[in-house]
Amino acid sequence: MSAEKAMTWLHKAENDLLAADNNLNSLKFPFDVVCFHCQQAAEKLLKALLVFLDMQPPRTHDLLALLQQARTYLTTPTPEAIENCCVILNPYAIEIRYPDDESSPTLEDSNEARRAADVVYNWIRALISK
């Protein structure tokens, strides 16, 4: 297992979480940016897990695909909450980054995305720290 390299991915994810938190704590913030950084954090966390499992992470933004790949090598079941968080965060990878998207995230969406990213962070942090 490549714990040291996995930790570099984890630290990059922490930077995305910090960016989301900094935006959430400002007086005025772009909801789409918060949601994007939460998705990016979860993506990097899942890639950290894959690296920890001695796998080369694929170049994809699809959290469910990354989770599925990790599941094939994990010795314990994946909590259902993790998949639910991936479902919440997945749309924030690409769709919201462009102006032709018809739906914009709200404050509620931003808070939900941040909570989802925390769930993924805590689960993967615990796995990598073992």
N, C-alpha and C positions, 0 to 999 in steps of 0.2 A: 504494500500500500504506500502510496506517495503522499504521506501526511503533510510534508513541508510544502509541496507544490499545491496541494489542496488548500492549505492555509492562505496562500497568495490569492487564490480565487475568492476565498472567504473574505479577505480584507478588501478586495475590490467591491464585493457585494456590500460590505459595511459602508463604503464610501457612497454607494447609491442610496442606502438607507439614511445616511447623514444628509445627503442632498434632499431627500424627500422630507425629512424632519425639519431641515432649515427652511424649506418652503412652507411647510405646514405652520411653522411658528412665526412667519412673517405676517404683516398686516394685510397684504394683498398678495395672492399667489396664484399661479396658473394650475388649475386642477389637473390638466392633462400632463403636465411635467411631473407632478407628484406621482400620478398613476404610472407613468412611463418608468420613473426611477424605481418604483416598487416592483414592476415587472422585471426590470433589468437586474435588480438584486436577486430575485427568485431564480432567474436564469443563471446567474453566476453561481448561486448557491448549489443549484442542481449540477452544474458543471464541476464545481468543487467536489461534490459527492462522487461524480463519475471519475474524476482524477484520483480521488482517494481510493476508489475501487480498481485502480490501475487501468482505466479506460481512457481513450482519447475522446474528449467531448466533441460531438458533431457541431458543425456550423449551422445552428438552427435557433430560432427564437421560440419554438414551440415547446412550452413547458411540459405539456402532457407527453410529448415524444421523449423528452429528456427523462421524465419520471419513469416512463415505461422502460427505457433502456436501463436505468438504475435498478428497477425492480427485478430484472432478470439476474442480478448479481447480489442482491441483498439477502441476508439470511433470516430477516424478520419481516413480517408483513408491513406494508406501508399504511399508516393511518389514513382513514377516509378523509380526514380534515385536510391532509396535504393535497390530495387530488382536487378537493373542492377549492382550495386556495389557488391551485394552478388554473382551474376553470375561471375563477374570478379575474386573475391577472393576465391570462393569455391574450385577450383582445387589446391590451395596452402595449403590445410589442411594436406593432406597425400601424394599425388602423388610425390611432389617434394622433399620429405624428404628422399627418397631412391635412391640409385645409378642406379637402373635399369630403371629409367624413361628416355625416349629418348629425351624429350624436356626440355631444361633448360631455366629459365627466363632470360631476357635481362635487360639492364638498362631501356629501355622503359617500360618493364613489371613492374619493381620495382617502377618506378615513377607513373605508372598507379595504381598499388596496393596501394601505399601510398595515392594518391588522393582519391581513393575509400574508404579507411579506414577513411579518414577525413570526407567524406560525411556522413558515418554511424555514426561516433562519434558526429558530430554536430547535427544530427537529434535526436539521442537518448539522448544526453546531454540536449537538449531543452525539450524533453518529461519528463525526470526525474526531471528536475529543476523546473517544474511547480508547 
